[in-house]
């Protein structure tokens, strides 16, 4: 192949194709081989030098085709999945094919109809490309690696177009969101800086609970701990997390009851450096933080170290009843929302652990109990779910909540329904609501027949004392048998 010309738009200097966009440098124009004149319309200008951006290199194949290379995670060449870049200087009606040629994973939802997302300056809402324009295949021209190709027609010359693996949710977006929450001065919301990342970005901790001791003394409350974005490229986790937060701080009657009886502690972004840098799996220094829970370093894994330290301290405090740890992720090969849990020898504990996912399945049509599994894989020993599952006592439960990067199937559906930013947040709201069922607080809702409360008919008799540790749903045989008999949505 002839060497293509890549011109740095900022300096005007030329570089060979091998150096194009390495490290997300300045905007670069990709022009035909041998071209040295002034840039023309249609000589595409690529850029990934922005927050959560990722594009490592662009090769000019023809006027209509470009090979795109994902930049590996910083300090770790193994992971090449997330991409996020802009294209400008286009010609109206210009048709192109972009080939993303160096994915590090062979299995992908691109085989099952997933497509990248796109927006432009005049149409700022993200939308998925038509699945018929996306192809995923093993390519002999690229050492038989898997390639994702998509066709696109630019239609507005003055627009800047942005393409991404999934809907981005940046560190700055989170900071703006949390600042807006703080400005509301809600008496039941506290935001604090739990620590700083290697690059000195905030590690935020939210505490959401009603502090009116006349209603429910804090020492009697259950505590739920939720984390997200330990893997920075799994952006759907942030939309779920925001859905949880939005619901819990709302005036919905269910949220008000939950704040009276439960303390929610939420770390919305465990890996802020990785998110900012546009990594898929790792931190700035190339660590998969979800494999270092057993012995995190305060200098190499400072955010993880701070969260683990807090959880260990709370677990040692007899006044704290830490019952749930949920770590939110996104999955690149499966559909729907689902959970991973731990394996226990005690059959009663096994049954009790299955209760929350079963209840969530009743509340969230996109959650699949059939995809939910419980394991003790050796390679997962360093994850939050596995480590904390061994640390906390037998009345506590640790889960990984996964959601598909692509879509979900509902009962009776014949085709997958692609997730949107809003439907990811809706899953988060349903996760929060499910704690009402789990702690048997339905009877505290005024006008219990109100359609604003999600409650399955089978669960209407679900009442009882939710304040004593170990007495959650499933703590007696009758409850467990009722749970086991519930229908499950796939």
Secondary structure as UniProt FT lines:
FT   STRAND          5..8
FT   TURN            9..11
FT   STRAND          14..16
FT   HELIX           17..19
FT   TURN            20..23
FT   STRAND          28..31
FT   TURN            33..34
FT   TURN            41..42
FT   STRAND          45..47
FT   TURN            51..52
FT   STRAND          57..62
FT   TURN            63..64
FT   STRAND          65..69
FT   TURN            74..75
FT   TURN            77..78
FT   STRAND          84..88
FT   TURN            92..93
FT   STRAND          95..100
FT   HELIX           109..112
FT   STRAND          117..120
FT   TURN            121..122
FT   STRAND          123..128
FT   HELIX           131..133
FT   STRAND          134..139
FT   HELIX           140..142
FT   TURN            143..144
FT   STRAND          145..153
FT   TURN            157..158
FT   STRAND          161..164
FT   HELIX           171..183
FT   TURN            184..185
FT   TURN            187..188
FT   STRAND          189..196
FT   TURN            198..199
FT   STRAND          202..208
FT   TURN            213..215
FT   HELIX           218..220
FT   STRAND          222..228
FT   TURN            232..233
FT   HELIX           236..248
FT   HELIX           253..261
FT   STRAND          262..267
FT   HELIX           272..277
FT   TURN            284..285
FT   HELIX           289..291
FT   TURN            298..300
FT   HELIX           302..316
FT   TURN            318..319
FT   STRAND          321..331
FT   STRAND          337..341
FT   HELIX           347..363
FT   TURN            365..366
FT   TURN            370..371
FT   STRAND          373..374
FT   HELIX           378..380
FT   TURN            381..382
FT   HELIX           384..391
FT   TURN            394..395
FT   STRAND          397..404
FT   STRAND          407..408
FT   TURN            411..412
FT   STRAND          417..418
FT   HELIX           421..438
FT   TURN            439..440
FT   HELIX           442..444
FT   TURN            448..449
FT   TURN            451..452
FT   HELIX           457..459
FT   TURN            460..461
FT   TURN            469..470
FT   TURN            473..474
FT   HELIX           477..484
//
